[in-house]
Amino acid sequence: DKLEYRKALQFLPVSLIFLATIFLNMKSLEFATVDTFMLFRFSTPLCISIADFLFLGRELPSMRSWTCLIALLVGAIGYGLTDSSFEVKGYIFCALWYGVFCLDQIYLKHVTTSVQMDSNWGRVFYSNLLAALPLIVPFLLNPKEIEAVKTMSTNAAVAVSLSVVLGAAMSYFGWMARTLMAATSFTVVGNVCKILTIIINVLLWDKHASPFGIACLLFCLGAAFFYQQAPMREKEQAVINSNSKEEEDSVALIPK
């Protein structure tokens, strides 16, 4: 995809929300435990499922899915009662992150359906380029960061390069998943991936929940497993089918 002003304008909120999510994520983990952060993370599908219905044309979740989402909340509350390191500031940052994250999930899904791109790499290009530009100024104004780059060891350079490759891959597959799944389903899948984070936290640090608290988080992951994606509403599905038919007709007119 070429760099176009109209597309850049549409992707600008994506980048700003992305940066805000990362900042609040780091501040949340600075003042709260990983397990506390997981509490907020596991409850996001409840809010996003309603936003899916209000803004993205999805049906409300089925009874089975509502049960799973409520089970997620119950598990999160069960964990909250065992929080080993309660701090008000940590919960404030987690609450701020919660709002921005829900906005991120809904708006990015909206972008996948409303902004026409030539390929999925176009979404990766726009979102990462626009997110990187605001970070250039604080980097140039920080002598320690510049010195760190100048004195970077070979091992550090390899580690940074590897993180760039992995970050690009995560961005690509993340955008691809967003195009194929509802915002709520994408969030639930992301929550399931956090099981590894919890295991690492238990193995490496002593500031984590009790066995009962961890059991509550595993209960949340089990509930996420049985969640089913809500279908599109009939009117919205008819529009999608119509657009798909037009695309197929246009492709058929292209000379071979």
Phi, psi and omega in degrees: 000136176284156178281110182241142183300317183297315180292321179299321179295322179287331180270350180301313176300327178302313182291319180294318178295320179300313180294320179296322179295317179296315181299311181291329175298312181294319179293325178297315181287339177290323186251353180225161179285163177301321181297321178298318179298322178298326178305310180293320182298316185290341181267353182298327180301333178299312180290317185290328179296323178289319177295324175304318180289318185285325190241338188242011172078015179273156169289161171292154181301152175290172179301320178300315182290322176300319179299318179294318180294320177293323177298324176301316180293317180299316178298321179294319178295319177301320177294317183304328180288347182245011184305123185275355183210070181286130175214127186303315182300322179298318180290329178295313179294323178296321180294319177296316178301320182304312181296316181292322180296317178297319176299318179302312183296319183285314184291320180294325175294321177299320181295322181296334182259342186253338181253114183283121180240152179287330180204168178293332177297334177297320178295319178298316182298308183295313185294320182281323178296312183291332178284331182283327185303313181295340183277348181293319183298306179299331177295313181292334181272359182248100182301328180295321179293319179295318179295323179297323179291319181295323184259017183296133178281169179297317179299319179295319179297319178296317180296318179295316180298319178296321179294327178294315180297313180295322179296318178295320179295317178298319179297316181298307183289331175296313177295321179297318179295322180297325181289335185261345187233159172290157181301320180294316180297320178298321179293318180297318178299318178299322179295321180299325181294345184283354179301322180293322178299318180295317180297316179297319179299317180295323184282327189258331185237157179263351179267076176219176187290167176288170176305323177295319179297317178294324177298323178296320179293321177293326175297321177299317180295323177297319178296321179297326181298324184269002179290141177242136181296135178285139180284166174289150174292154188304317181296316180293322180294325179296321178295317180297316179297322179295316179296321179295320179295320179296320179295320179296319180296319181293323178293324181293337181275351180284129180298141178278000000 
